[in-house]
C-alpha cells in the first residue's frame, strides 16, 4: 500500500497511551500521522510526556449537557481548517465526537474504535468502520457503520501493555518505600454522561477505609486538577500533608504506576482494565451501566465490582502483592488486528475518493 495520511484525534486522557503504539506502527510502515489533541484533563501534558507532535484544538466545556453539545460543535468547527489543509485519507479515534462530525462533513472515512457499547453516539452520523473488543458481540451495533464492525482479541489496554517494561524509579519519584502498600485510586468520571452519583459516595468510603490501614499509601489521580484535586485536598487535608495521600504534580506513565501498585481502585474503565491487563488486583466503583468488557472481566475474576459500602470492608484486603504473578507479554494480537482494520478501511474507501 502506498503511504497514506492518517488523522488521529486525542480527545481524552486514555487515548494517549492507546494510540501511541498505533502511531509508531503506522509511521514505521511509512504512513504519516496528523495528530490533534483536546486541551482537557491530562491529554496534552501526557502527549507531551510521550514526545508526540500534535496540534491543540479545543478544550473541555464542563458537565452541562448543552455545553457538551455546543463544545463538540465548536471544536468541530475549529478542526475544519486544519483538516482542509492536511487532507487525510482516513481518520481514527476512540470515541471523539468532533472527529466523527468533521469526518462526516468533509467526507473523510473514519474508523471509530470503542470498548463501551453504551456510550452516546452522534445522531445522523454513521462512521465508516467500527472496531471493538470481541467481548462486544452485538449484531445491531454493526448496522451503525457503513462497512460494519470488526473485532480484536482482549482489551484495548493490551495494545500498549504488550512489551511493557516496568521502571521502578516511579516509587522514588512518588516517595513510596518498597515495604509500603501502594494503592492507586482514580475517582469517578463525574462529568461523563454515564456517571452515577453513587460512585462518588463509594469513592469517599474507599479512601476513608484505605487511609485507616497502617503502612499504606494512596496515589490519587484526580481527573481534573481543579475540582477533584481540591476536593481531595479539602476532604483529607491531614492525610495529604502526611503524604498518606499523594497527588502527583505531573503526568505519569499510568501503566507503570499500575504495575507497581499492590491494589487499584477506579471509578472508570481504563485504569481498571490496565490493571486487569497486567494481572494487578483491581476493584471497580463504577456505578453506571456495565458494559460487556467489564462483565466478562468480572466473570473471569480479573475485576471485582464494588456496589455497596458494605462491599468495601467485605471485599478489600489491602496487602503487598507478588509481582511475579503479573502479566507482561511481548506479543498481544490486538494492535495488529486494529491496524489490519485500518488498512482494510483504506482499501475499501480508496475507490470512493
C-alpha positions in Angstrom: 0.0 0.0 0.0 1.3 3.5 -0.9 1.9 5.8 2.1 -1.2 7.4 3.4 -2.0 10.4 5.6 -4.0 9.4 8.7 -5.6 11.8 11.2 -5.8 10.7 14.9 -7.7 12.8 17.4 -6.7 12.5 21.1 -9.9 13.5 22.8 -9.4 12.1 26.3 -6.5 11.0 28.6 -6.6 7.2 27.9 -6.4 7.9 24.2 -2.7 8.9 24.5 -1.2 5.6 25.7 -3.6 3.7 23.5 -2.7 5.4 20.2 1.0 5.7 21.0 1.9 2.2 19.6 -0.6 2.6 16.8 1.1 5.9 15.7 4.5 4.4 15.9 3.4 1.3 13.9 1.8 3.5 11.2 4.9 5.7 11.0 7.1 2.6 10.9 5.1 1.4 7.8 5.8 4.8 6.1 2.4 6.4 6.7 2.3 9.9 8.0 0.1 10.7 11.0 -1.5 14.1 11.8 -2.4 14.4 15.5 -4.9 16.8 17.1 -5.4 16.9 20.9 -8.1 18.4 23.0 -6.9 20.6 25.9 -8.9 18.6 28.5 -7.9 16.6 31.6 -4.2 15.5 31.1 -4.4 14.9 27.3 -1.8 17.5 26.3 0.6 17.0 29.2 0.6 13.3 28.7 1.0 13.6 24.9 4.0 15.9 25.6 5.4 13.5 28.1 5.4 10.8 25.5 7.1 13.0 22.9 4.1 13.3 20.5 3.9 16.2 18.0 0.3 17.4 18.0 -1.9 20.4 17.3 -4.0 21.5 20.3 -7.6 22.2 19.2 -10.5 22.9 21.6 -11.0 22.3 25.3 -13.4 20.8 27.8 -16.7 22.6 28.3 -17.9 21.1 31.6 -20.6 18.6 32.6 -23.6 20.5 31.4 -25.3 18.7 28.6 -26.0 21.8 26.5 -22.4 22.9 26.9 -21.1 19.5 25.9 -23.1 19.6 22.7 -22.1 23.2 22.0 -18.5 22.4 22.8 -18.5 19.4 20.4 -19.9 21.6 17.6 -17.5 24.4 18.3 -14.5 22.1 18.4 -15.5 20.5 15.1 -15.6 24.0 13.6 -12.1 24.7 14.9 -10.8 21.4 13.4 -12.1 22.1 9.9 -9.3 24.5 8.7 -6.5 22.1 9.8 -8.3 19.1 8.1 -8.8 21.0 4.8 -5.0 21.8 4.9 -3.9 18.2 5.8 -6.4 16.3 3.6 -6.1 12.9 5.4 -7.0 9.7 3.6 -8.8 8.4 6.8 -9.4 9.3 10.4 -9.2 7.3 13.6 -10.4 7.9 17.1 -11.5 6.2 20.3 -14.8 8.0 20.6 -14.0 11.6 19.5 -17.4 13.0 18.6 -15.8 16.1 17.0 -13.7 13.8 14.7 -16.8 11.9 13.7 -18.7 15.1 12.9 -15.9 16.7 10.9 -15.2 13.4 9.0 -18.8 13.2 8.0 -18.9 16.8 6.8 -15.6 16.6 4.8 -16.1 13.0 3.5 -13.1 11.6 5.4 -13.5 7.8 6.0 -13.5 7.4 9.8 -12.8 4.4 12.0 -14.4 4.5 15.4 -12.7 2.3 18.0 -14.7 1.8 21.2 -14.9 -0.6 24.1 -18.0 0.6 25.9 -21.1 -0.1 23.9 -23.4 2.2 25.9 -21.5 5.4 25.1 -23.7 8.1 23.4 -23.4 8.2 19.6 -23.9 11.3 17.4 -27.3 11.2 15.7 -27.3 11.1 11.9 -23.6 10.4 11.8 -22.5 7.0 10.5 -18.7 6.3 10.8 -17.3 4.1 8.0 -16.0 1.3 10.2 -16.4 0.3 13.9 -13.7 -1.7 15.8 -14.4 -3.2 19.3 -13.2 -6.0 21.6 -14.6 -9.4 20.7 -16.5 -9.3 24.1 -18.9 -6.8 22.5 -20.8 -9.2 20.3 -23.9 -7.3 19.2 -25.0 -7.6 15.5 -27.2 -4.5 15.9 -24.1 -2.4 16.6 -22.6 -3.4 13.2 -25.5 -1.6 11.5 -24.3 1.8 12.8 -21.2 1.6 10.5 -21.1 1.7 6.7 -18.7 -1.2 6.5 -19.8 -3.0 9.6 -17.9 -3.9 12.8 -14.6 -5.6 13.3 -13.3 -7.1 16.5 -9.9 -7.6 18.2 -8.9 -10.0 20.9 -8.6 -9.0 24.5 -8.7 -5.4 25.8 -7.8 -2.1 24.3 -5.2 -1.8 27.1 -3.5 -4.9 25.6 -2.4 -2.6 22.7 0.1 -0.8 24.9 0.6 -3.4 27.6 2.4 -5.6 25.0 6.1 -5.3 25.6 5.6 -3.0 28.7 8.9 -2.5 30.6 8.5 -1.6 34.3 10.5 1.3 35.7 10.9 1.2 39.5 12.1 4.8 39.6 8.5 5.8 39.9 8.4 4.7 43.5 11.3 7.0 44.4 9.7 9.9 42.5 6.5 9.4 44.5 8.3 8.9 47.8 6.9 5.4 48.3 9.0 2.9 50.3 9.4 -0.6 49.0 7.8 -2.1 52.1 4.7 0.1 51.9 1.4 -1.0 50.4 0.7 1.2 47.4 -2.9 1.7 46.2 -3.7 3.7 43.1 -7.1 5.3 43.2 -8.9 7.0 40.3 -12.0 9.0 41.2 -15.3 8.6 39.2 -15.7 10.5 35.9 -18.2 12.9 37.4 -18.6 14.9 34.1 -19.3 11.8 31.9 -22.8 11.3 30.6 -22.9 7.8 32.2 -21.9 9.0 35.7 -23.9 7.7 38.6 -23.6 9.8 41.9 -23.4 6.5 43.9 -19.8 6.2 42.7 -18.8 9.4 44.5 -20.1 8.1 47.9 -18.1 4.8 47.3 -15.0 6.8 46.4 -15.1 8.7 49.7 -15.7 5.5 51.7 -12.9 3.7 49.9 -10.4 6.5 50.7 -11.6 6.6 54.4 -11.2 2.8 54.6 -7.7 2.7 53.0 -6.5 5.7 54.9 -7.0 3.8 58.2 -4.8 0.9 57.1 -1.2 1.1 58.6 1.7 1.2 56.2 -0.5 2.1 53.2 0.0 5.0 50.8 -2.6 6.1 48.3 -1.7 7.7 45.0 -4.9 9.5 43.9 -5.2 10.6 40.3 -7.9 13.3 40.0 -9.5 13.6 36.6 -9.4 17.4 36.9 -6.7 19.2 38.8 -9.2 21.8 39.8 -12.5 20.4 41.2 -11.5 16.8 42.0 -8.0 17.7 43.2 -9.3 20.4 45.5 -12.0 18.1 46.8 -9.3 15.5 47.8 -7.1 18.1 49.5 -10.0 19.7 51.3 -11.6 16.4 52.5 -8.4 14.7 53.6 -6.2 17.6 54.5 -4.2 15.8 57.2 -3.5 12.7 55.1 -2.4 14.8 52.2 0.0 16.8 54.5 1.4 13.5 55.9 1.6 12.1 52.3 -0.5 9.2 53.1 -2.4 10.5 50.1 -0.1 11.5 47.2 -1.4 13.6 44.3 1.3 13.6 41.6 2.4 17.0 40.4 2.9 16.0 36.8 1.6 13.4 34.3 2.8 9.9 35.0 3.1 6.7 32.9 -0.2 5.2 34.2 0.7 1.6 33.2 3.9 1.8 35.1 2.1 3.2 38.2 -0.5 0.4 37.9 2.3 -2.3 37.7 3.9 -1.1 40.9 0.6 -0.8 42.8 -0.5 -3.5 45.1 -4.1 -2.6 44.5 -6.0 -0.4 42.1 -9.4 1.2 42.6 -11.1 3.2 39.9 -14.4 4.7 39.0 -13.9 4.4 35.3 -12.9 1.8 32.8 -9.4 2.4 31.5 -7.4 2.1 34.7 -9.4 -0.9 35.8 -8.7 -2.6 32.5 -5.0 -1.6 32.6 -4.8 -3.4 36.0 -6.7 -6.4 34.6 -4.3 -6.5 31.5 -1.3 -6.6 33.9 -2.8 -9.1 36.4 -2.9 -6.5 39.2 -5.8 -6.8 41.8 -8.4 -4.2 40.8 -11.7 -3.0 42.2 -14.3 -1.0 40.3 -16.5 1.6 41.9 -18.1 2.4 38.5 -21.9 2.6 39.0 -23.1 3.4 35.5 -24.5 0.8 33.1 -22.0 -2.0 32.9 -20.5 -2.8 29.5 -19.7 -6.3 28.1 -16.0 -5.9 28.7 -16.3 -5.3 32.4 -18.9 -8.0 32.8 -16.6 -10.5 31.2 -13.6 -9.4 33.4 -15.8 -9.8 36.5 -16.8 -13.3 35.4 -13.2 -14.2 34.9 -12.3 -12.9 38.4 -9.9 -10.2 36.9 -12.1 -7.4 38.1 -14.1 -7.1 41.4 -17.2 -4.9 41.4 -17.8 -2.7 44.5 -21.5 -1.9 44.5 -22.2 -1.0 48.1 -20.4 0.5 51.1 -20.5 -3.0 52.8 -18.6 -4.4 49.9 -15.6 -2.2 50.7 -14.9 -3.9 54.1 -16.1 -7.3 52.9 -14.0 -7.5 49.7 -11.0 -5.3 50.3 -7.9 -6.9 51.7 -5.0 -4.4 51.3 -1.7 -6.2 51.3 1.6 -6.4 49.4 1.3 -8.5 46.2 3.9 -10.7 44.5 4.7 -9.0 41.2 5.7 -12.3 39.7 2.0 -13.1 39.4 1.6 -10.1 37.0 1.2 -10.4 33.2 3.8 -8.9 30.9 3.6 -10.2 27.4 5.8 -9.3 24.5 3.0 -10.0 22.0 -0.7 -9.5 22.1 -2.8 -9.6 18.9 -4.9 -6.5 19.5 -2.5 -4.0 18.0 -2.1 -5.9 14.7 -5.8 -6.6 14.4 -6.6 -2.9 14.8 -4.0 -1.9 12.2 -5.4 -4.5 9.8 -8.9 -2.9 10.2 -7.4 0.5 9.4 -5.8 -0.9 6.3 -9.0 -2.6 5.3 -10.8 0.7 5.6 -8.2 2.4 3.4 -8.7 -0.2 0.7 -12.5 -0.1 1.0 -12.6 3.7 0.7 -9.9 4.1 -2.0 -12.4 3.8 -4.8 -14.7 6.4 -3.2 -12.1 9.2 -3.3 
